[in-house]
Amino acid sequence: MKRKRSRVLTFTMMSSVLVGAFVLVVAAPARADECDKLTYLTFSAPVELPGVTLPAGTYQFSHVDCMTTPAVLRVTSEDGTKVYGMFSTIPEQRMTATMRPEVVFAETRAGSPEAIKSWFYPGEQTGDELIYSGQQAAIVK
């Protein structure tokens, strides 16, 4: 009787180990979804992006397809239903990373909304600098 119980116990322990290993293998690829760098940013006043002015509010900032085109930033409404724009970016470096998302504003003309120059994901020293063109490039420095 004791042998049978010990076999059951061994089988149960092995099953637990296999299930645990399966969860680790399946859960690891799920972290790859974090490469979109989805971040919610709230602005208390209007802000400018290339070709669009966002009213005060909360928005989603994320990479469109982080595996093939990480240099494209998508900005949507807080619930993700309205796309305000997809913007080309170039990498921008900073000296130290912070644990919160950060936005760097460009200098703009008096009376104009602040323009977002770059955006940094928490914990990273490399961020996304937005590319302004034409007349906006002259306004945003």
LINRA-V791505 format. One record per residue. N is the residue number from 1. SS is DSSP state (helix for helix, strand for strand, loop for the rest). PHI is phi in radians with two decimals (999 if undefined). PSI is psi in whole degrees, 0 to 359 (* if undefined). Layout:
# LINRA-V791505
N/SS/PHI/PSI, N/SS/PHI/PSI
This chain:
# LINRA-V791505
1/loop/999/320, 2/helix/-1.14/323, 3/helix/-1.10/317, 4/helix/-1.10/316, 5/helix/-1.10/319, 6/helix/-1.19/326, 7/helix/-1.16/319, 8/helix/-1.11/316, 9/helix/-1.09/315, 10/helix/-1.09/316, 11/helix/-1.07/318, 12/helix/-1.12/317, 13/helix/-1.13/317, 14/helix/-1.13/320, 15/helix/-1.08/318, 16/helix/-1.09/318, 17/helix/-1.13/315, 18/helix/-1.12/318, 19/helix/-1.11/318, 20/helix/-1.07/317, 21/helix/-1.13/321, 22/helix/-1.10/317, 23/helix/-1.09/319, 24/helix/-1.12/319, 25/helix/-1.18/319, 26/helix/-1.29/323, 27/helix/-1.27/330, 28/helix/-1.03/312, 29/helix/-1.12/336, 30/helix/-1.09/333, 31/helix/-1.17/339, 32/helix/-1.10/336, 33/helix/-1.12/339, 34/helix/-1.21/348, 35/helix/-1.20/345, 36/helix/-1.27/346, 37/loop/0.98/38, 38/loop/-0.95/125, 39/strand/-2.43/140, 40/strand/-1.77/124, 41/strand/-2.10/136, 42/strand/-2.02/131, 43/strand/-2.06/136, 44/loop/-1.56/355, 45/loop/-2.51/165, 46/loop/-1.06/147, 47/strand/-2.33/153, 48/strand/-1.84/145, 49/strand/-2.23/168, 50/loop/-0.95/113, 51/loop/1.42/3, 52/strand/-2.64/144, 53/strand/-1.96/126, 54/strand/-1.63/131, 55/loop/-1.21/165, 56/loop/-0.92/141, 57/strand/2.73/189, 58/strand/-1.91/137, 59/strand/-2.37/155, 60/strand/-1.65/129, 61/strand/-1.97/129, 62/strand/-2.76/163, 63/strand/-1.46/138, 64/strand/-1.12/302, 65/strand/-2.45/93, 66/loop/-1.15/339, 67/loop/-1.42/324, 68/loop/-1.94/328, 69/strand/-2.36/70, 70/strand/-1.21/349, 71/strand/-1.60/21, 72/strand/-2.12/120, 73/strand/-1.76/130, 74/strand/-1.90/134, 75/strand/-2.09/124, 76/strand/-2.26/172, 77/strand/-1.09/168, 78/loop/-0.97/321, 79/loop/-1.54/359, 80/loop/1.41/5, 81/loop/-1.48/335, 82/loop/-2.03/124, 83/strand/-1.60/122, 84/strand/-1.54/337, 85/strand/2.94/159, 86/strand/-2.14/122, 87/strand/-2.12/137, 88/strand/-1.29/142, 89/strand/-2.36/163, 90/strand/-2.21/154, 91/strand/-1.15/141, 92/strand/-2.24/134, 93/strand/-1.74/149, 94/loop/-2.34/163, 95/loop/-1.23/317, 96/loop/-2.30/147, 97/loop/-1.55/154, 98/loop/-2.07/164, 99/loop/-1.53/359, 100/loop/-2.12/155, 101/loop/-1.13/148, 102/strand/-2.34/144, 103/strand/-2.07/135, 104/strand/-1.87/128, 105/strand/-1.69/145, 106/strand/-1.55/161, 107/loop/-1.25/137, 108/loop/-2.30/169, 109/loop/-1.15/152, 110/loop/-1.01/137, 111/loop/1.53/349, 112/loop/-1.56/151, 113/loop/-1.10/154, 114/strand/-1.10/142, 115/strand/-1.85/132, 116/strand/-1.32/120, 117/strand/-1.53/314, 118/strand/-2.69/164, 119/strand/-2.37/135, 120/strand/-2.12/131, 121/loop/-1.35/146, 122/loop/-0.97/136, 123/loop/1.42/4, 124/loop/-2.08/145, 125/loop/-1.60/345, 126/strand/-1.83/127, 127/strand/-2.12/190, 128/strand/-1.95/116, 129/strand/-1.63/126, 130/strand/-1.29/145, 131/loop/-1.77/115, 132/loop/-1.71/145, 133/loop/-2.30/166, 134/helix/1.07/223, 135/helix/-1.11/324, 136/helix/-1.11/325, 137/helix/-1.10/327, 138/helix/-1.26/330, 139/helix/-1.42/320, 140/loop/-1.65/120, 141/loop/-2.12/*
